[in-house]
Amino acid sequence: MVHQSILLRAVFLGMSSTDPCSSGDADQQSQTEKDVLSEVSIEIKLSRDLVLKLENLPGNLPTYIQQWIQQGYIREAEIVKRWQDLLSIKEKADRWLGKVNYHWLLLLILWLGYGLFINSRDLYDYNLQQIGIEAIVERQHFYLEGSLSPDLQPRQDIFEYDGHLYASKQPGQYLLGAIAYFFLHHLAGMRYVGSYDLTTAWVTFLTASTVTTFATAAVFLLAQQWSARSRYPFWPYLCAASFAIASTAFPYAGIAHHDALATSFLVMGAYFIFSISNTEESGSRKRSIQWIYPILGGICLGLTITTSMLPFFMVVPLSIYFIISQPTKIIRLMGGCL
């Protein structure tokens, strides 16, 4: 220990000063005393600095560590260094957690939860959605026949035209699924033939689950705009959770269904349209919203009616509201729709 070392050196000096010695020994003793005193002063300063460092540490050291220090098992310098290393790790963790946007973290959990609850039975019952996707990516056409998989044979909701069978659905769901399957097929080597369950689940996860998750984010942001601002947005969270897990959005997030996809696009389009006039941003941020949101809203409304005609009569009032509230931005909305 530092204090024990100082005490021993002081005793040594006292004993040396009382012993008789010759003239030559006196000079040697004087030099020795100077060296020892120099070391003692350095150790006293080091000990004082260590005590100050230990006193400035947040919180008390555990009792067993204090006992180890007193008994000489651990040096103060080692404790200070290790404690400072722990504090450095804690500060880095705090900085990282401070940068985490918990809204996006919750959405990530929701998205993964949707994927977790994909039902394999639904993948077989709603095989029509997958038939069109495989036909577009693997055979580059929209008619349904030609698949080698027994699970991808058309059974219902089809019509015949010019000698081929087509789905009685809007093409939006097939085009969206084809984008996901294109990358799965060419980058990961997945195919419906031989791995129908896995491929269908991944396509569903990257389409229906993803779009429903973004729609949940739109519900949260809309509720946040329409409710009183607070540090803890309880009501926006409640609205988003009600949409995400307490409505038909939850079961249909595991099915690449045209109506579910169209509904999610409709919700996102409503968010972009209403946010143009409700935004609280200013400056360049507000100008960016005024330019980009009409285009994004038009894209979402266009995808809505391209995917399903059921929400058509909801797209109409949204479009009328936009025309009345933002007459100078109609071209941007129409450009997005097209």
C-alpha positions as CSV (number, residue, x, y, z in Angstrom):
1,M,0.0,0.0,0.0
2,V,1.1,3.6,-0.6
3,H,0.4,4.7,2.9
4,Q,2.3,1.7,4.4
5,S,5.2,2.4,2.0
6,I,5.4,6.0,3.2
7,L,5.3,5.0,6.8
8,L,8.1,2.4,6.3
9,R,10.3,5.0,4.6
10,A,9.7,7.5,7.3
11,V,10.7,4.9,10.0
12,F,13.8,4.1,7.9
13,L,14.8,7.8,7.8
14,G,14.3,8.2,11.6
15,M,16.4,5.2,12.3
16,S,19.1,6.4,10.0
17,S,19.2,9.8,11.6
18,T,19.8,8.3,15.1
19,D,22.6,5.9,14.1
20,P,26.2,7.2,14.6
21,C,28.1,7.4,11.4
22,S,31.4,8.7,10.1
23,S,31.9,11.7,7.8
24,G,31.9,9.6,4.6
25,D,28.9,7.7,5.8
26,A,27.1,11.0,6.6
27,D,27.5,12.2,3.1
28,Q,26.2,8.9,1.7
29,Q,23.3,8.9,4.3
30,S,22.5,12.5,3.3
31,Q,22.2,11.5,-0.4
32,T,20.1,8.5,0.5
33,E,17.8,10.7,2.6
34,K,17.4,13.1,-0.3
35,D,16.5,10.2,-2.7
36,V,14.1,8.7,-0.2
37,L,12.4,12.0,0.5
38,S,12.1,12.6,-3.2
39,E,10.4,9.3,-3.6
40,V,8.2,9.9,-0.6
41,S,7.0,13.3,-1.9
42,I,6.2,11.7,-5.3
43,E,4.2,8.9,-3.6
44,I,2.4,11.4,-1.4
45,K,1.3,13.4,-4.4
46,L,0.4,10.2,-6.2
47,S,-1.7,9.0,-3.2
48,R,-3.4,12.4,-3.0
49,D,-4.3,12.3,-6.7
50,L,-5.6,8.8,-6.4
51,V,-7.8,9.7,-3.4
52,L,-9.2,12.7,-5.3
53,K,-9.9,10.4,-8.3
54,L,-11.6,7.9,-6.1
55,E,-13.7,10.5,-4.4
56,N,-14.8,11.9,-7.7
57,L,-16.1,8.6,-9.0
58,P,-19.9,8.5,-9.2
59,G,-21.3,6.2,-6.5
60,N,-19.4,4.2,-3.9
61,L,-17.1,1.4,-4.6
62,P,-18.3,-2.0,-3.4
63,T,-17.3,-2.8,0.2
64,Y,-15.3,-5.9,-0.9
65,I,-13.2,-3.8,-3.3
66,Q,-12.5,-1.2,-0.5
67,Q,-11.4,-4.1,1.7
68,W,-9.1,-5.4,-1.0
69,I,-7.5,-1.9,-1.3
70,Q,-7.0,-1.7,2.5
71,Q,-5.5,-5.1,2.6
72,G,-3.1,-4.4,-0.2
73,Y,-4.5,-6.9,-2.7
74,I,-5.3,-4.3,-5.3
75,R,-3.5,-1.0,-6.0
76,E,-5.5,2.2,-6.1
77,A,-4.2,3.0,-9.6
78,E,-5.5,-0.3,-10.9
79,I,-8.9,0.3,-9.4
80,V,-9.1,3.8,-10.9
81,K,-8.1,2.6,-14.3
82,R,-10.6,-0.2,-14.4
83,W,-13.3,2.0,-13.0
84,Q,-12.6,4.7,-15.6
85,D,-12.8,2.0,-18.3
86,L,-16.2,1.0,-17.1
87,L,-17.3,4.6,-17.0
88,S,-16.1,5.0,-20.6
89,I,-18.1,2.0,-21.7
90,K,-21.2,3.3,-19.9
91,E,-20.8,6.8,-21.5
92,K,-20.5,5.2,-24.9
93,A,-23.6,3.1,-24.3
94,D,-25.5,6.2,-23.1
95,R,-24.5,8.1,-26.2
96,W,-25.6,5.3,-28.4
97,L,-28.9,4.8,-26.6
98,G,-29.5,8.6,-26.7
99,K,-29.3,8.4,-30.5
100,V,-31.8,5.6,-30.8
101,N,-35.2,6.7,-32.1
102,Y,-37.6,4.5,-30.0
103,H,-40.4,5.1,-32.5
104,W,-38.4,3.2,-35.2
105,L,-37.3,0.6,-32.6
106,L,-41.0,-0.2,-31.8
107,L,-41.7,-0.3,-35.6
108,L,-38.9,-2.8,-36.0
109,I,-40.3,-5.0,-33.3
110,L,-43.8,-4.7,-34.8
111,W,-42.4,-5.6,-38.3
112,L,-40.6,-8.7,-36.9
113,G,-43.7,-9.6,-34.9
114,Y,-45.8,-9.6,-38.1
115,G,-43.2,-11.9,-39.7
116,L,-43.4,-14.2,-36.7
117,F,-47.1,-14.6,-36.9
118,I,-47.3,-15.5,-40.6
119,N,-49.5,-18.6,-40.9
120,S,-48.4,-21.3,-43.3
121,R,-52.0,-22.3,-43.9
122,D,-52.7,-18.8,-45.2
123,L,-49.8,-19.2,-47.6
124,Y,-51.6,-22.1,-49.3
125,D,-55.1,-20.8,-49.1
126,Y,-54.0,-17.5,-50.8
127,N,-51.8,-19.0,-53.4
128,L,-53.3,-16.9,-56.2
129,Q,-51.2,-13.9,-55.1
130,Q,-48.0,-16.0,-55.4
131,I,-48.9,-17.5,-58.8
132,G,-48.8,-14.1,-60.5
133,I,-45.6,-13.2,-58.8
134,E,-43.8,-16.3,-60.0
135,A,-45.1,-15.8,-63.5
136,I,-43.8,-12.3,-63.7
137,V,-40.3,-13.0,-62.4
138,E,-39.6,-16.4,-63.8
139,R,-41.5,-16.4,-67.1
140,Q,-42.0,-12.6,-67.7
141,H,-45.8,-12.7,-68.3
142,F,-49.0,-12.0,-66.4
143,Y,-51.0,-15.1,-67.3
144,L,-51.0,-17.7,-64.6
145,E,-50.4,-21.1,-66.1
146,G,-47.0,-22.7,-66.6
147,S,-45.7,-23.2,-63.1
148,L,-44.0,-26.5,-62.3
149,S,-45.1,-26.3,-58.6
150,P,-48.3,-28.2,-57.7
151,D,-48.9,-25.4,-55.1
152,L,-49.0,-22.7,-57.8
153,Q,-52.0,-23.9,-59.9
154,P,-54.9,-21.4,-60.3
155,R,-58.1,-22.5,-58.7
156,Q,-60.4,-19.5,-58.3
157,D,-60.8,-15.8,-59.0
158,I,-59.6,-16.2,-62.6
159,F,-60.8,-15.6,-66.1
160,E,-59.8,-16.8,-69.5
161,Y,-58.6,-14.4,-72.2
162,D,-57.0,-15.2,-75.5
163,G,-56.3,-18.8,-74.5
164,H,-54.7,-17.9,-71.2
165,L,-55.8,-17.6,-67.5
166,Y,-55.5,-14.3,-65.7
167,A,-56.3,-13.3,-62.1
168,S,-59.4,-11.2,-61.5
169,K,-57.4,-8.8,-59.5
170,Q,-55.6,-5.5,-59.9
171,P,-51.9,-5.9,-60.8
172,G,-50.5,-3.9,-57.9
173,Q,-50.1,-6.8,-55.5
174,Y,-48.3,-8.9,-58.2
175,L,-45.9,-6.1,-59.2
176,L,-45.0,-5.3,-55.5
177,G,-44.5,-9.0,-54.8
178,A,-42.5,-9.4,-58.0
179,I,-40.0,-6.8,-56.8
180,A,-39.4,-8.7,-53.5
181,Y,-39.3,-12.1,-55.3
182,F,-36.9,-10.8,-57.9
183,F,-34.2,-10.1,-55.3
184,L,-34.9,-13.3,-53.3
185,H,-34.7,-15.4,-56.5
186,H,-31.6,-13.8,-58.1
187,L,-29.6,-12.9,-54.9
188,A,-30.6,-15.7,-52.4
189,G,-31.5,-18.4,-54.9
190,M,-35.0,-18.9,-53.5
191,R,-37.7,-20.6,-55.7
192,Y,-41.3,-21.5,-55.2
193,V,-40.5,-24.9,-56.6
194,G,-38.9,-26.9,-53.9
195,S,-39.2,-24.3,-51.1
196,Y,-42.7,-23.0,-51.3
197,D,-43.2,-22.3,-47.6
198,L,-40.0,-20.4,-47.1
199,T,-40.2,-18.4,-50.3
200,T,-43.9,-17.5,-49.9
201,A,-43.3,-16.4,-46.3
202,W,-40.4,-14.2,-47.3
203,V,-42.3,-12.5,-50.1
204,T,-45.3,-12.0,-47.7
205,F,-43.0,-10.5,-45.1
206,L,-41.3,-8.1,-47.5
207,T,-44.6,-7.0,-48.9
208,A,-47.7,-7.2,-46.7
209,S,-45.9,-7.1,-43.4
210,T,-43.6,-4.2,-44.5
211,V,-46.4,-2.1,-45.9
212,T,-48.6,-2.6,-42.9
213,T,-45.8,-1.6,-40.6
214,F,-45.4,1.7,-42.6
215,A,-49.1,2.2,-42.4
216,T,-48.9,1.9,-38.6
217,A,-46.2,4.6,-38.6
218,A,-48.5,6.8,-40.6
219,V,-51.3,6.3,-38.1
220,F,-49.0,7.2,-35.3
221,L,-47.8,10.4,-37.0
222,L,-51.3,11.4,-37.9
223,A,-52.5,10.9,-34.3
224,Q,-49.5,12.9,-33.1
225,Q,-50.5,15.8,-35.4
226,W,-54.1,15.8,-34.3
227,S,-53.5,15.4,-30.6
228,A,-52.0,17.7,-28.0
229,R,-48.2,17.7,-27.9
230,S,-46.7,16.0,-24.9
231,R,-43.4,14.4,-23.9
232,Y,-45.0,11.0,-23.7
233,P,-47.4,10.6,-26.7
234,F,-49.8,8.1,-25.1
235,W,-52.7,8.6,-27.4
236,P,-50.7,8.4,-30.6
237,Y,-49.2,5.2,-29.3
238,L,-52.6,3.8,-28.4
239,C,-54.0,4.7,-31.9
240,A,-51.1,3.1,-33.6
241,A,-51.3,-0.1,-31.4
242,S,-55.0,-0.3,-32.0
243,F,-54.5,-0.2,-35.8
244,A,-51.5,-2.6,-35.7
245,I,-52.7,-5.4,-33.4
246,A,-56.4,-4.8,-32.7
247,S,-57.8,-4.5,-36.2
248,T,-57.8,-6.7,-39.3
249,A,-54.5,-5.2,-40.2
250,F,-52.8,-7.7,-37.8
251,P,-54.0,-11.0,-39.5
252,Y,-53.7,-9.6,-43.0
253,A,-50.2,-8.4,-42.4
254,G,-49.3,-12.1,-42.9
255,I,-51.1,-12.4,-46.2
256,A,-50.1,-10.7,-49.5
257,H,-53.7,-9.7,-50.0
258,H,-54.6,-7.0,-52.4
259,D,-57.2,-5.3,-50.2
260,A,-54.8,-5.2,-47.2
261,L,-52.1,-3.7,-49.3
262,A,-54.4,-1.1,-50.8
263,T,-55.7,-0.1,-47.3
264,S,-52.1,0.4,-46.1
265,F,-51.3,2.5,-49.1
266,L,-54.5,4.5,-48.5
267,V,-53.5,5.3,-44.9
268,M,-50.0,6.4,-46.0
269,G,-51.5,8.6,-48.7
270,A,-53.8,10.2,-46.1
271,Y,-50.8,11.0,-43.9
272,F,-48.9,12.7,-46.7
273,I,-51.9,14.7,-47.8
274,F,-53.0,15.9,-44.3
275,S,-49.4,16.6,-43.3
276,I,-48.9,19.3,-46.0
277,S,-51.2,21.7,-44.3
278,N,-50.7,20.5,-40.7
279,T,-46.9,20.6,-40.6
280,E,-45.3,22.7,-37.9
281,E,-41.9,22.8,-39.7
282,S,-40.4,26.0,-41.0
283,G,-37.8,27.1,-43.5
284,S,-36.2,24.6,-45.9
285,R,-37.8,21.7,-44.1
286,K,-41.3,23.1,-44.7
287,R,-40.4,23.8,-48.4
288,S,-39.2,20.2,-48.8
289,I,-42.5,18.9,-47.3
290,Q,-44.5,21.2,-49.6
291,W,-42.7,19.7,-52.6
292,I,-42.2,16.0,-51.8
293,Y,-45.4,15.1,-49.8
294,P,-47.8,15.8,-52.7
295,I,-45.8,13.5,-54.9
296,L,-45.6,10.8,-52.2
297,G,-49.3,11.2,-51.5
298,G,-50.0,10.8,-55.2
299,I,-47.8,7.7,-55.4
300,C,-49.7,6.1,-52.5
301,L,-53.1,6.9,-53.9
302,G,-52.1,5.6,-57.3
303,L,-50.8,2.4,-55.7
304,T,-54.1,2.1,-53.8
305,I,-56.3,1.9,-56.8
306,T,-53.7,-0.1,-58.7
307,T,-53.8,-2.7,-56.0
308,S,-57.6,-2.8,-55.3
309,M,-60.7,-1.0,-56.3
310,L,-62.5,-1.4,-53.0
311,P,-60.8,1.8,-51.5
312,F,-61.6,3.8,-54.6
313,F,-64.4,5.7,-52.9
314,M,-62.0,6.7,-50.1
315,V,-59.4,7.9,-52.6
316,V,-62.0,10.3,-54.1
317,P,-62.7,12.4,-51.0
318,L,-59.0,12.5,-50.2
319,S,-58.3,13.8,-53.6
320,I,-61.1,16.4,-53.3
321,Y,-59.7,17.6,-50.0
322,F,-56.2,18.0,-51.5
323,I,-57.6,19.9,-54.5
324,I,-59.5,22.3,-52.2
325,S,-56.7,22.8,-49.7
326,Q,-53.7,22.7,-52.0
327,P,-54.9,23.8,-55.5
328,T,-51.4,24.9,-56.6
329,K,-49.9,21.4,-56.0
330,I,-52.4,19.4,-58.1
331,I,-49.8,18.7,-60.8
332,R,-47.5,17.1,-58.3
333,L,-50.2,14.9,-56.9
334,M,-51.3,13.8,-60.4
335,G,-47.6,13.2,-61.3
336,G,-47.3,10.9,-58.3
337,C,-50.5,9.0,-59.2
338,L,-49.3,8.4,-62.7
